[in-house]
Amino acid sequence: VKRLRAEARIALTGTPIENRLGDLWSIFDFINPGLLGSSKQFSSYSKQLANSETHNPYAPLRALVRPYILRRMKTDKSIIADLPDKTEVKAFCALSRRQAALYQQAVADITAKLEDAEEIERKGLVLALLMRLKQICNHPSQWLGDGAWAEEDSGKFARLRDITAEIASRQEKVLVFTQFRETTAPLAAFLGSVFGRSGLILHGATPVGERKDLVRRFQEDEDVPFFVLSVKAGGAGLNLTAASHVVHFDRWWNPAVENQATDRAFRIGQIKNVLVHKFVCRGTVEEKIDRMIEDKRQLAGDFLNVGAEAVLTEMKNDELLKLVSLDLAAAMKEG
C-alpha cells in the first residue's frame, strides 16, 4: 500500500491505536512518511515516553500528530444529535470459596517456577498464569474442564443472575461478551434459565453464512432476549441495536477491543440508552489490572490503548506476584 503514488493520502480508522503504538506509526508512515521517524526510532521514542515520570508523558507525541488528525465521535451532539446516552458501570463480583482456593493454588504454583525461568520461558509462564486466573475468575469449571458449571461455584454467575433478572423483568435485551469460546454455551444455558427463553450464540466457529440470520433474529424477534458472543468474532461489524444492555463477562484488558464490542449496541440507529456492565472480581488480578487501565486513561486519554498482558510480562517477579496475589478479604466480600 505504501508504494502507491498519489498527490494526497487519507487514512480512515475507528481505532488508531488498538494493541500498540506501532499501529499509529504504521498509519503515519503511510500518510506522512518520516514524521515519526523509522519504526526502530519510533519504538525507542515510545519506550522513553512510557518510562517517563511526568504527569502526561505522551503529550509531546500527541502535539506532534494532532494537526494531522480529524477526530469525529458519535457522542458529539453537534454531529449526531439523537444518539442516546451510554453509561458504563463496574459490576464487582465476589469469589466463591472454590474459586479462591484455586486462585491461590495457581499463584503458588508459579511462584517457585519464576526464579529459574529463562526470558522466553518466563513470558510463557506469565501468560499461562494470566489465562488460568481469568478462567478461574469466570468459573472453576472453565479451568478444571469438569463440565459442572454450578452457579454457586462462581461469583460472576451469581452477579450475572442479579443483573439479567432485572433486564428480563423489563423485557429488554442484552449482549454478553466473553473472550472464551468454551464459555459461550454454559453462559447461554445459564441465561436461558434466567429469562425462561433461549437466546443466541456466536463465536469463531459459527459459519459465516449463519451470522446474518443470527443478527436478523436478534434484531427482529422479540422472543430472543439475549445474545452471547465471543469478543473477537462478534466484537466488530455487527449491528445489534435491539440490545440496550451490554455485559463484558470477562475483560480483554484492551479498551479499544472492549469499546468496539460495546459499539455493536451503542451505534447509529440505537434509540434507547445503553448500560454497559463490566465484570470485575474483587481482590484479584482483574481488579488490579482494571485499575491500571483506568490510570493509563487518566494519563493519556484514549491515546494509549494497549493490552495489559504485554506490560505484565515485562514486570519484575516481585511486582508481578504482588499484582496477581489474592486479597482474600476483598475477594470474599459480598456486594
N, C-alpha and C positions, 0 to 999 in steps of 0.2 A: 504493500500500500504506500509506503514511504517513497517509493520510486516514481509514483505518479507525478507528472508535471502539470502544474496549474498556476493560474495567476493568484488564486486565493484558496485557502483551505479552512474548512469549518469542521469541528468535531462535535457531535451531539451525544450526550450520555446522561443517564439518570443517576449513575454512581461514579463520579470521577475518581474516587478512591474507595475500593471495596476491600481488598485484602492487604495492600501495602502501598507505600508512597510511590513505588516504582510504577504503579498504574498511572499516576499523574505525570511522571516523567515521560512515559511512552506516548501519552496523548500530546504533550507539548513538543516532543521530538518530531511529531508529525506536523503540527500546525505552525510551530515556530522553532525550527531546528537550531540548537545551540543556546537557547535561552537558559536552559537548566544544565548546560554542560553535557559531558558524556555520561553514560549510565554509571560508570565507575566513579566519576567525580560526584554525581548526584547522590549515589549511595553513601559515599563518605560524608557528604554535607548533611544528609538527612540523619545520619548517626550522631553527628555533632549536635544537631538540634535536639534530638531525642535525649541526649545526655546533659543538655543544658539545664541549669538550676534556676533560670529566670522564670518569672511568673507566666509568661506567654512565649515559650521557646520557638513556636512556629510562626511568629509574627513576621520575621523577615521574608520567609518564603511566601506567606500569604500576600504580603505587599508586592512581591515580585510578579506573581501570577494574576493578581486581582484585575489589572487593566485589560486582560485578555479573556476574562470570564464574564459571561452574561448569565446570571442565575435567575430562574423563574421557579417559584414554588407554588404548588396548588393551594397552599394555605394562605397565599397572598390574596386578600379580598379584592384588591384592585384588579386582579386578573380573573379570578373565579369568585363571583360574589355569593353564589348559592351553595357552595360546598359546606356541609355541616361540620361540626367540631369533632376532633379526635382527642380522647383522653387516655393516657397511659398510666396504669397503676401496677405496683408490685403486689403480687399475691404470695405472701410469705407462708411457707409450709414448715411444719414440724417433721422430724424424722420419727418413724416407728422404732421400737426397741431393736427390732431385727435389722433395720437399716443402719442404725447407729453402730451396732456390733460389727456388721460387715464393713462399714466405712472405716472404723478404727483398725480393723484387721488389714484392710488394703493399705493404709498408711504405714502400718508396722511392717508389712511385707517388703515395701520398697525402701524403707529407711536403711536396712542393712545392705542393700544392693547398690545404693547410690555411690558410696565412698570409693568402691573399687572399679566402678564402671568407666570405660573409655568414653570419649565425647559422643561418638555416633551411637554407641550402645546406651549411653545416658539419656540422650534425646528420645530414643525409643522407649526407654523405661518411663520417662516423664509423660509422654503422650499416651502410653498404655494406662498409666495410673489415672490420668485425667478422664480417659474414656471409661475406665472402671468406676470411678467416683460418680460420673454423670449417670451411668446406668443404675448404680445403687440408689442415688437420689431419686431417680424415676420410680423404680420398683425393684425389690430384691430379685424377683423372678426374671427380670431382664438380664441381670448379671449371672444368676445361677442357672438359667435355662430350664427351670423345673416345670414351666407351663402352668403354675398355680394362679398367679396374678390375683391373690386375695386382696380385697380392698383395705382390710385392716393392717396390712403389711406396708402400706405406702401412705405417707403424709400427703403426697401430691394427689393421689386418687381421692382422698378424703376432701381435700380442698377443691378439687375439680367437681365433686358432687355438690358441694355448697354453692359454687358459682353457677353451674349449669342447671341446677334445680330452680334457681331464681330465673334464669333465662327461659327455661321451659314454662314456668308459671306465667311469663309474659308473652308466650308464644312467639318468641324471637328466635333468630338463627345464629349459629356460632361456627367459626372456623377454629380448628385445633391443630396447631403445628407441632411437629416433633422432627428431630433430625434423624431418628432411627426408624427404618422401615419395619423392623420386627415389633415395634411398639404400636404401629397403626391399628392392627387388628384387635389387640387387647383393649386399646382405648375405645375403639368403635363399639366393641361388645359392652364395655362398661357404660358408655354414653347411651347405648340403646336401653339399658336398664333404668337410666335416669329419665329419659324422655318418653319411654314406652313405645318408641318407634325406631326403625332402623335409619341409619344415615349412610353416608358415602365415604369411600376411602380412595385416595390417590397417592401413589408413590412411584419410584423409578421404574418398577416392573409393570406398571399399568400401561397396556397397549396404547399407542398414540391415537389410534382410531377411536378408542373408547372415551378419551378425555373430554372431547367436545360434548358428548352426550352426558357425561357426569356433570359438567358445568351447567348445561341446559337444565338438567333435572333439579339441581340445587337452586338455580335461579327462578325456575317456574313452578316447581311442585311444592305446595305449602306443607305437604306431609313429610318433607325431608328436612329435619331440624338441624342437622349438624354435618360437617364435612371434616374428616381427619386427613391431613396432608403431610407428606414429608416436605421439609423446607426446600430442599434442592429441586424436587420435581414440581411442587406446587407453589413455590415462592415467587414465581415470576410469570408474566404473560397471561395470567388468568383473570377474568372479570367475575368477581364473586360478591357483588354489591348487595345481594339478598341478605348477607350477614351483617349484623350490627355489633357483633362481639368477635374478638379475636383472642385466642389463648395461645401463648407460647409455653407449651408444657415443659420443654427443656430449652436451654438457651444456646444459641450458636456462638455467642461471645464475639459477634461481629455486628455492630449496629447497622451497617449498610444492608447485610443479608436479612436481618430481622425486619428492618423498615420495608424492604421490598416485599416480604411476606405479608406484613400488615397492610400494605397497599393493594392487596387483592380485594380487600373490602373498602378501604379508605381511598377512593378514587373518583374521578368524574363519573357521575351517574348515581352516586350514593345520595340518598335522601334522608337518611337517619344519622344521628350522632353515633360515632363508633367508640366503643370502650375496649381497650386493649389490656389484657391481663398477662403479666409476665411472671411466671412461677419462679420462686427462689427459695431454696431450702436454707433455713436459718442455721448459722454457726458452721456452715460448710464452705467448701471452695466456691460454691455457687454464689453465696452472699459476698465473699471477699472479692471475687473477680467482677461481680456486678458493681461493687464499689469502685474498683479500679477503672472500669469503663466509664462510670459517671465522672470520676476525677479527670479522665482524659478529655471528656466532652467539655468540662468546665475550662480546661486549659486551652484547648484548640478548637472548640466548637465542632462542627461537622467536618473539619478539615482533615482530621485523622481518624479513620475508621479501620482499625486493624484487628485481626484475630488475636485473642489473648494467648492462644497456645504458643505462638511464636515467641512471645515475651517470656512465658514461663519456662521454656526450655533453656533460656539463657540465664536464668536465675542461679545464684549460688545455692548449694544444698540447704544451708540453714534457712535462707529466705524462702525457698520452695516448701520445705517442711512446715515452716510457720504458716504459710499460706494454705496448705492443704489440711493441716491439723484440725481436728473437730473440737469446736466449743460445745461440749456436751450439754451444758445447762441451757444455752441458747437453742441448740438443735432440738431439744425435747420440749421446749416451751410451746404450749398450745396458744392459738390465736394470734 
